[in-house]
Protein backbone atom coordinates (compact mmCIF):
# COMPACT_ATOMS: atom_id res chain seq x y z
CA UNK A 1 0.00 0.00 0.00
CA UNK A 2 1.30 3.43 -0.85
CA UNK A 3 -0.36 5.08 2.16
CA UNK A 4 0.66 4.66 5.78
CA UNK A 5 -0.59 6.09 9.05
CA UNK A 6 1.22 6.77 12.28
CA UNK A 7 -0.07 7.91 15.65
CA UNK A 8 2.00 10.94 16.68
CA UNK A 9 3.04 11.71 20.24
CA UNK A 10 1.70 15.26 19.73
CA UNK A 11 -1.93 14.02 19.48
CA UNK A 12 -2.13 13.76 15.73
CA UNK A 13 -2.39 11.26 12.94
CA UNK A 14 0.26 11.32 10.22
CA UNK A 15 -0.78 10.04 6.80
CA UNK A 16 2.13 9.54 4.46
CA UNK A 17 1.68 9.01 0.73
CA UNK A 18 4.35 7.43 -1.45
CA UNK A 19 4.61 6.60 -5.15
CA UNK A 20 1.19 5.98 -6.77
CA UNK A 21 -1.88 6.69 -4.64
CA UNK A 22 -5.44 5.98 -5.74
CA UNK A 23 -8.68 7.60 -4.69
CA UNK A 24 -9.94 4.20 -3.57
CA UNK A 25 -6.94 3.81 -1.22
CA UNK A 26 -7.46 7.29 0.25
CA UNK A 27 -11.18 6.72 0.83
CA UNK A 28 -10.51 3.37 2.50
CA UNK A 29 -7.79 4.79 4.76
CA UNK A 30 -9.83 7.84 5.77
CA UNK A 31 -12.89 5.69 6.47
CA UNK A 32 -10.80 3.42 8.72
CA UNK A 33 -9.46 6.41 10.67
CA UNK A 34 -12.91 7.87 11.23
CA UNK A 35 -14.51 4.54 12.12
CA UNK A 36 -12.01 4.17 14.99
CA UNK A 37 -13.97 6.84 16.86
CA UNK A 38 -11.99 6.57 20.09
CA UNK A 39 -8.67 7.22 18.36
CA UNK A 40 -10.06 9.90 16.02
CA UNK A 41 -11.69 11.93 18.79
CA UNK A 42 -8.56 11.66 21.00
CA UNK A 43 -6.52 13.50 18.35
CA UNK A 44 -6.37 17.19 17.46
CA UNK A 45 -5.11 17.00 13.90
CA UNK A 46 -4.30 15.02 10.82
CA UNK A 47 -1.10 15.77 8.92
CA UNK A 48 -1.05 14.56 5.32
CA UNK A 49 2.52 14.32 4.07
CA UNK A 50 1.95 13.79 0.37
CA UNK A 51 5.43 14.90 -0.70
CA UNK A 52 6.31 11.35 -1.76
CA UNK A 53 3.38 10.91 -4.15
CA UNK A 54 4.60 10.60 -7.74
CA UNK A 55 1.22 9.74 -9.29
CA UNK A 56 -2.30 10.40 -8.04
CA UNK A 57 -5.08 8.37 -9.65
CA UNK A 58 -8.27 9.98 -8.32
CA UNK A 59 -11.51 11.26 -9.82
CA UNK A 60 -13.31 14.47 -8.89
CA UNK A 61 -16.12 12.26 -7.55
CA UNK A 62 -13.65 10.59 -5.19
CA UNK A 63 -12.34 13.99 -4.05
CA UNK A 64 -15.93 15.00 -3.31
CA UNK A 65 -16.50 11.71 -1.41
CA UNK A 66 -13.44 12.37 0.77
CA UNK A 67 -14.78 15.84 1.58
CA UNK A 68 -18.18 14.34 2.39
CA UNK A 69 -16.50 11.91 4.83
CA UNK A 70 -14.61 14.81 6.44
CA UNK A 71 -17.85 16.77 6.83
CA UNK A 72 -19.73 13.77 8.22
CA UNK A 73 -17.16 12.98 10.92
CA UNK A 74 -16.28 16.61 11.68
CA UNK A 75 -19.25 16.73 14.07
CA UNK A 76 -17.58 14.08 16.26
CA UNK A 77 -14.41 16.17 16.63
CA UNK A 78 -15.11 19.81 15.65
CA UNK A 79 -11.68 21.04 16.77
CA UNK A 80 -9.82 18.63 14.45
CA UNK A 81 -7.53 20.29 11.90
CA UNK A 82 -6.18 18.84 8.68
CA UNK A 83 -2.88 19.90 7.13
CA UNK A 84 -1.78 18.76 3.70
CA UNK A 85 1.85 19.16 2.67
CA UNK A 86 2.91 18.44 -0.90
CA UNK A 87 5.45 19.59 -3.44
CA UNK A 88 3.39 18.36 -6.41
CA UNK A 89 1.34 20.86 -8.42
CA UNK A 90 -1.26 18.17 -9.20
CA UNK A 91 -1.68 17.07 -5.58
CA UNK A 92 -1.80 20.72 -4.43
CA UNK A 93 -4.48 21.54 -7.01
CA UNK A 94 -6.61 18.53 -6.09
CA UNK A 95 -6.20 19.42 -2.41
CA UNK A 96 -7.55 22.90 -3.18
CA UNK A 97 -10.53 21.26 -4.90
CA UNK A 98 -11.06 19.17 -1.76
CA UNK A 99 -11.08 22.29 0.45
CA UNK A 100 -13.64 23.92 -1.84
CA UNK A 101 -15.91 20.88 -1.40
CA UNK A 102 -15.51 21.25 2.37
CA UNK A 103 -16.63 24.86 2.34
CA UNK A 104 -16.89 26.66 5.67
CA UNK A 105 -18.67 23.79 7.43
CA UNK A 106 -15.72 21.43 7.55
CA UNK A 107 -12.56 21.19 9.63
CA UNK A 108 -9.95 23.92 9.54
CA UNK A 109 -7.47 23.08 6.81
CA UNK A 110 -4.09 24.30 5.65
CA UNK A 111 -2.36 23.47 2.38
CA UNK A 112 1.39 23.96 2.18
CA UNK A 113 4.30 23.41 -0.15
CA UNK A 114 6.70 23.99 2.74
CA UNK A 115 6.69 21.43 5.56
CA UNK A 116 8.15 23.81 8.15
CA UNK A 117 5.40 26.37 7.43
CA UNK A 118 2.76 23.66 7.72
CA UNK A 119 4.05 22.61 11.14
CA UNK A 120 4.35 26.26 12.17
CA UNK A 121 0.71 26.92 11.22
CA UNK A 122 -0.46 23.85 13.10
CA UNK A 123 1.58 24.78 16.19
CA UNK A 124 0.05 28.28 16.16
CA UNK A 125 -3.48 26.87 15.69
CA UNK A 126 -3.12 24.46 18.60
CA UNK A 127 -1.01 26.81 20.72
CA UNK A 128 1.69 24.22 21.35
CA UNK A 129 4.76 22.77 19.71
CA UNK A 130 3.96 20.07 17.18
CA UNK A 131 6.37 17.35 16.14
CA UNK A 132 5.81 14.79 13.41
CA UNK A 133 7.42 11.91 15.31
N, C-alpha and C positions, 0 to 999 in steps of 0.2 A: 504494500500500500504506500502511496506517495504522500500520505498525510499522517502525522503523528500528533499525539497530545501529551502534555506533561502538566502535572499539578505543580504550581510554583509556590515557594515558601512565602511569597508576598500576597497570598490570597487571590491568585489568578490562575487562569488556564491558558497555557501556551499551545497554539496550533501551529505546526510547522509544515509547510508545503514544499515538496521537492519534485523535480523533474516534471512529468505529466500528471496533471490533476484533472479529474472529471467532475462535472456538476453532480453526478450520482454519488461519487465519493464524499463530496462536501455535504450534501444533504444528509447522507447516512451518518456521518461523523457529528454534525450539528444536532441531529435528532437524538443520537445517543447521549450527548452532553446534556441536553435539556431534559431527557427522560430520567436522568439520574438527579432528581430534584434536590436531594440532600446536598450533593456536591455542588450543583449549580448555584443554589441559593446561599451556600457558604462562601462563595467567591464574589469579589468585587469587579472583576474584569476578565475579558478575554483578549489575548494578544495574538493576532494572526501574523506570523512571520512567513510571508509568501515570497521572500527574496530568492528562494531556491527553485521557484516554479519556472520551468522553461517552456511549457506548453499548457494552456488551459482550454479544456474541451467542455464548454458549458453553453447552454442556450439562455436566451433572455427569460424564458419561462422558468428555468431552474434558478436564475438569479432572483426572480420574483418570489419563487417558492421559499428560498432561503430567507428573504426579507419577511415573508409571511410567518415563518417559524420564529424569527426574532421577535416580531410583534406579538405573537401568541404567547410566548414564554416571558416576555418583558414584564408582564403583570406580576409574575412570581418573584421577580427580583428587579424592581424599578430603578435601583441605583447602579445596576450593572453597566459597565462601559465596554465598548469594543474598539480596539485599535487594530488597524491593518497597515502593515509595513510591507512595501514592495518596491523593487527597482524597475519593474516591467511596466511599460506604457499600457499594454493590454490589460494586465491585472489591475492597474491603477484605474483605468477607464471603467472596467466592469465593476470595480468597487464603488466608484462614484455612482454608477447606475443603481447599485444595491442601496446606497444611502438615499437616493431619490425615491426608491420604492418604500423605504422606511418612513420617510416624511418626518414630521415633528412628533409623532406618537411613539416612536421607537426609542431604543437605548441611545445614549450619547455615543457618538462615534468620532473617530479621528483617523484620517488617511494620511500616510506619510511616506516619503521617499528616503527619509533619513531616520535611521533607527534611534539615534540619540535624541532627536527631537520628539519622536513618538513616546519614548520613555519619559522624557521631560514633561510632555503634556499630561501623561497619565499620572505622574507623580504630583503635578500641580492640581489636577482634578481630585485626586484622592487625599491630598494634603499629607503625603508621606513618601518616603523613598521607595521606589519600585525597582526590584531586580528581576531579571529573567532567568534565574537559576532555580 
